[in-house]
């Protein structure tokens, strides 16, 4: 089996693959202070839950946008799984031509998503990733990574609203009864959920104006399902897109 690991600022996603088939997938909270032994034991627990043993893992591939945790996971995989993960960076074959002004500044997760879209769906496409940031990535018809847009994520916006105001409460990210909130909680939920839906719809329209009417829209990330229920512009829901991309990149480098 292949173990895929995507280390993000808010969530860590992990997946197990048998060939092209995803056997299991998990989404964990990112804890920056956790030690290699703690993550190692967590990895063992997840494998046990899936009915697997460390010796069942024949390869590991990882993307990370949190440099300190990259080192942590490398150590955890070595100590607990006897694996030296392939880390997606500038020296790894991805199959994606990056047309960004500074290719090295593109987050590994965005390149991995582009690799998945290129292989699984084809371009032109816009990937909307609902993570710590809400990112929009443009993939050309040829599968090239063109660039994109970055906005604060919904959770960041919600937390900032709570922290920077005297009387507004922290709220759950849930659908309010109506866009017109009749109490403070529902008013905040409306602004967050429906406001971000409008952001997504507006940005998708602008990307389509540049990429053409045949552009596919793919939603991924932890909040993708919540957002996809509120808009028709997300045509393909792929919450584990990055893990699929990691599997594809692993195969390219064997």
NORKAMO-V853044 format. One record per residue. N is the residue number from 1. RES is the residue in three letters. SS is DSSP state (H for helix, E for strand, - for the rest). PHI is phi in whole degrees, -180 to 180 (none if undefined). OMEGA is omega in radians with two decimals (999 if undefined). Layout:
N_RES_SS_PHI_OMEGA + N_RES_SS_PHI_OMEGA
//
This chain:
1_UNK_-_none_3.10 + 2_UNK_E_-107_3.08 + 3_UNK_E_-101_3.10 + 4_UNK_E_-111_-3.08 + 5_UNK_E_-134_3.06 + 6_UNK_E_-120_-3.09 + 7_UNK_E_-98_3.11 + 8_UNK_-_-111_-3.10 + 9_UNK_-_-71_-3.12 + 10_UNK_-_-109_-3.10 + 11_UNK_E_-127_2.95 + 12_UNK_E_-115_3.08 + 13_UNK_E_-110_-3.13 + 14_UNK_E_-135_3.12 + 15_UNK_E_-143_3.04 + 16_UNK_E_-114_-3.11 + 17_UNK_E_-125_2.92 + 18_UNK_E_-111_-3.02 + 19_UNK_-_65_3.13 + 20_UNK_-_-90_-3.07 + 21_UNK_E_-92_3.07 + 22_UNK_E_-80_-3.07 + 23_UNK_E_-85_-3.14 + 24_UNK_E_-159_3.09 + 25_UNK_E_-150_-3.11 + 26_UNK_E_-138_3.05 + 27_UNK_E_-127_-3.08 + 28_UNK_E_-118_3.02 + 29_UNK_E_-74_3.07 + 30_UNK_-_-78_3.09 + 31_UNK_-_-119_-3.01 + 32_UNK_-_-66_-3.06 + 33_UNK_-_-86_-3.07 + 34_UNK_-_-68_-3.08 + 35_UNK_-_-89_3.12 + 36_UNK_H_-55_3.12 + 37_UNK_H_-63_-3.14 + 38_UNK_H_-66_3.10 + 39_UNK_H_-68_3.10 + 40_UNK_H_-62_3.11 + 41_UNK_H_-65_3.09 + 42_UNK_H_-66_3.08 + 43_UNK_H_-60_3.12 + 44_UNK_H_-62_3.13 + 45_UNK_H_-65_3.12 + 46_UNK_H_-67_3.09 + 47_UNK_H_-63_3.13 + 48_UNK_H_-62_3.12 + 49_UNK_H_-62_3.13 + 50_UNK_-_-86_-3.13 + 51_UNK_-_77_-3.09 + 52_UNK_-_-119_3.06 + 53_UNK_-_-117_3.12 + 54_UNK_H_-54_-3.12 + 55_UNK_H_-71_3.06 + 56_UNK_H_-75_-3.11 + 57_UNK_-_-85_-3.12 + 58_UNK_-_-101_3.13 + 59_UNK_E_-165_3.13 + 60_UNK_E_-139_3.12 + 61_UNK_E_-134_-3.00 + 62_UNK_E_-140_2.91 + 63_UNK_E_-121_-3.10 + 64_UNK_E_-147_3.00 + 65_UNK_-_-113_3.12 + 66_UNK_-_-124_-3.02 + 67_UNK_H_-51_3.12 + 68_UNK_H_-61_3.14 + 69_UNK_H_-78_3.02 + 70_UNK_H_-59_3.11 + 71_UNK_H_-63_3.13 + 72_UNK_H_-60_-3.11 + 73_UNK_H_-73_3.06 + 74_UNK_H_-59_3.14 + 75_UNK_H_-69_-3.14 + 76_UNK_H_-63_-3.14 + 77_UNK_H_-66_3.14 + 78_UNK_H_-68_-3.05 + 79_UNK_H_-75_-2.98 + 80_UNK_H_-108_-3.13 + 81_UNK_H_-119_-3.07 + 82_UNK_-_56_-3.11 + 83_UNK_-_-126_2.98 + 84_UNK_-_-110_-3.02 + 85_UNK_-_-62_2.91 + 86_UNK_E_-77_-3.12 + 87_UNK_E_-101_-3.12 + 88_UNK_-_-72_3.08 + 89_UNK_-_-148_-3.02 + 90_UNK_-_-63_-3.09 + 91_UNK_-_-93_-3.07 + 92_UNK_-_-104_3.09 + 93_UNK_-_-73_3.14 + 94_UNK_-_-119_-3.07 + 95_UNK_-_78_-3.09 + 96_UNK_-_-111_3.03 + 97_UNK_-_-87_-3.07 + 98_UNK_E_-95_-3.10 + 99_UNK_-_-103_3.05 + 100_UNK_-_-67_3.14 + 101_UNK_-_-59_3.06 + 102_UNK_-_-122_-3.06 + 103_UNK_H_-54_-3.09 + 104_UNK_H_-70_-3.12 + 105_UNK_H_-88_3.12 + 106_UNK_-_-77_3.12 + 107_UNK_-_-58_-3.12 + 108_UNK_H_-58_-3.12 + 109_UNK_H_-65_-3.14 + 110_UNK_H_-71_3.08 + 111_UNK_H_-67_3.13 + 112_UNK_H_-64_3.08 + 113_UNK_H_-60_3.13 + 114_UNK_H_-63_3.11 + 115_UNK_H_-63_3.13 + 116_UNK_H_-67_-3.13 + 117_UNK_H_-64_3.14 + 118_UNK_H_-56_-3.09 + 119_UNK_H_-80_-2.95 + 120_UNK_H_-93_-3.00 + 121_UNK_-_-125_-3.10 + 122_UNK_-_81_3.14 + 123_UNK_-_-105_-0.03 + 124_UNK_-_-73_-3.08 + 125_UNK_E_-152_2.99 + 126_UNK_E_-121_3.08 + 127_UNK_E_-99_3.08 + 128_UNK_E_-107_-3.07 + 129_UNK_E_-109_-3.12 + 130_UNK_E_-94_3.14 + 131_UNK_-_-122_3.07 + 132_UNK_-_-56_2.93 + 133_UNK_E_-106_2.97 + 134_UNK_E_-97_-3.06 + 135_UNK_E_-111_3.08 + 136_UNK_E_-123_-3.10 + 137_UNK_E_-117_-3.11 + 138_UNK_E_-101_3.10 + 139_UNK_E_-116_-3.09 + 140_UNK_-_-76_3.10 + 141_UNK_-_-61_3.13 + 142_UNK_-_-86_-3.14 + 143_UNK_-_91_3.12 + 144_UNK_-_-79_3.03 + 145_UNK_E_-86_-3.03 + 146_UNK_E_-94_-3.04 + 147_UNK_E_139_-3.13 + 148_UNK_E_176_-3.12 + 149_UNK_E_-141_-3.13 + 150_UNK_E_-130_3.07 + 151_UNK_E_-125_3.06 + 152_UNK_E_-59_3.11 + 153_UNK_-_-71_-3.11 + 154_UNK_H_-61_-3.12 + 155_UNK_H_-65_3.09 + 156_UNK_H_-63_-3.14 + 157_UNK_H_-63_-3.14 + 158_UNK_H_-64_-3.13 + 159_UNK_H_-68_3.11 + 160_UNK_H_-63_3.12 + 161_UNK_H_-62_3.12 + 162_UNK_H_-69_-3.05 + 163_UNK_H_-74_-3.01 + 164_UNK_-_-100_3.09 + 165_UNK_-_-126_-3.06 + 166_UNK_-_-84_-2.97 + 167_UNK_-_-125_-3.11 + 168_UNK_-_-82_-3.07 + 169_UNK_-_-85_2.94 + 170_UNK_-_-77_-3.06 + 171_UNK_-_-127_3.00 + 172_UNK_-_-75_3.07 + 173_UNK_-_-80_-3.10 + 174_UNK_-_-143_-3.13 + 175_UNK_-_-75_3.07 + 176_UNK_-_-78_-3.13 + 177_UNK_-_-62_-3.06 + 178_UNK_-_-154_3.03 + 179_UNK_-_-60_3.09 + 180_UNK_-_-91_-3.11 + 181_UNK_-_-68_-3.13 + 182_UNK_-_-103_2.94 + 183_UNK_-_-149_-3.00 + 184_UNK_H_-64_-3.13 + 185_UNK_H_-61_-3.13 + 186_UNK_H_-67_3.12 + 187_UNK_H_-66_3.10 + 188_UNK_H_-67_3.13 + 189_UNK_H_-60_3.10 + 190_UNK_H_-64_3.14 + 191_UNK_H_-62_-3.13 + 192_UNK_H_-72_-3.03 + 193_UNK_H_-70_-3.08 + 194_UNK_H_-73_3.06 + 195_UNK_H_-63_3.13 + 196_UNK_H_-73_3.02 + 197_UNK_H_-59_3.13 + 198_UNK_H_-65_3.06 + 199_UNK_H_-59_-3.13 + 200_UNK_H_-63_-3.12 + 201_UNK_H_-63_3.14 + 202_UNK_H_-68_-3.14 + 203_UNK_H_-68_3.11 + 204_UNK_H_-61_3.13 + 205_UNK_H_-63_3.13 + 206_UNK_H_-68_3.10 + 207_UNK_H_-65_3.14 + 208_UNK_H_-64_3.09 + 209_UNK_H_-63_3.12 + 210_UNK_H_-97_-3.06 + 211_UNK_H_-93_3.10 + 212_UNK_-_107_-3.05 + 213_UNK_-_-66_-3.11 + 214_UNK_-_-84_-3.11 + 215_UNK_-_-59_3.03 + 216_UNK_E_-86_3.09 + 217_UNK_E_-121_-3.05 + 218_UNK_E_-119_3.12 + 219_UNK_E_-102_3.11 + 220_UNK_E_-144_-3.14 + 221_UNK_-_99_-3.01 + 222_UNK_-_-63_-3.11 + 223_UNK_-_-104_-3.07 + 224_UNK_H_-62_-3.10 + 225_UNK_H_-65_3.10 + 226_UNK_H_-59_-3.11 + 227_UNK_H_-70_-3.09 + 228_UNK_H_-64_3.11 + 229_UNK_-_-70_-3.03 + 230_UNK_-_-107_-3.12 + 231_UNK_-_-148_3.12 + 232_UNK_-_-93_-3.06 + 233_UNK_-_-74_3.09 + 234_UNK_-_-82_-3.03 + 235_UNK_-_-87_-3.10 + 236_UNK_E_-128_3.10 + 237_UNK_E_-100_-3.07 + 238_UNK_-_-135_-3.05 + 239_UNK_-_-63_-3.12 + 240_UNK_-_-110_-3.06 + 241_UNK_H_-57_-3.10 + 242_UNK_H_-65_3.11 + 243_UNK_H_-65_3.09 + 244_UNK_H_-63_3.11 + 245_UNK_H_-65_3.09 + 246_UNK_H_-63_3.09 + 247_UNK_H_-61_-3.13 + 248_UNK_H_-64_3.14 + 249_UNK_H_-67_3.07 + 250_UNK_H_-58_-3.13 + 251_UNK_H_-63_3.14 + 252_UNK_H_-66_-3.05 + 253_UNK_-_-103_3.12 + 254_UNK_-_-95_999
//
